[in-house]
Amino acid sequence: MARISSAFRSFFSILFGGTLPADIAAEFGYVPKPQKAAAPVPPPAGAKEGAVQILSILQRDARLIDFLMEDISAYSDDQVGAAVRQMHDQCRDSLARYVSLQPVIDGVEGTFAKAPANDPNLVRFIGNVPAAPPSGGTLRHKGWRAAKVDLPLLAAKLDPSVIAPAEIEIE
């Protein structure tokens, strides 16, 4: 009768739990295999990796780093303007794909605006600023905040410091 009981326990334990009960396995001389250690979970990307990843995306989609690192003093304003127009559109589209931006103060620049808080991270007062922070003033720049950042996951094998790999053409 004990064997029938062990058989039923074993059957349902394997069916619902995927393993043989330890006492029954020991009774019949089975030694359980040691469990593999779970693969370590990579730490989430930090601010440094995120910044480099954004630069990488802007380089990939619009060649922004190439443009910024090039000496453009030899080119005319018309040539630079023509190059920047297309790059501007590509950079804006890439940024919008991964980051949702919102103004810190949603107002019209050049008009009076109240400061949303006395937080220097949100508002920087400029000009003739009194000792006590004022409640508002003329809005010169709306400011920007990232409402949502949705960067793709980085491949574990890639070096996060590489913005764009070198390219070598084979002929």
Secondary structure, DSSP 8 states (H G I E B T S, - for coil): -HHHHHHHHHHHHHHHHSS--HHHHHHTT-----------------HHHHHHHHHHHHHHHH-HHHHHHS--TTS-HHHHHHHHHHHHHHHHHHHHHHEEEEESS-S-TTSEEE-S-S-TTT----SS--SS--SEEE-S---EEEEEE------TTS-TT-SS-------
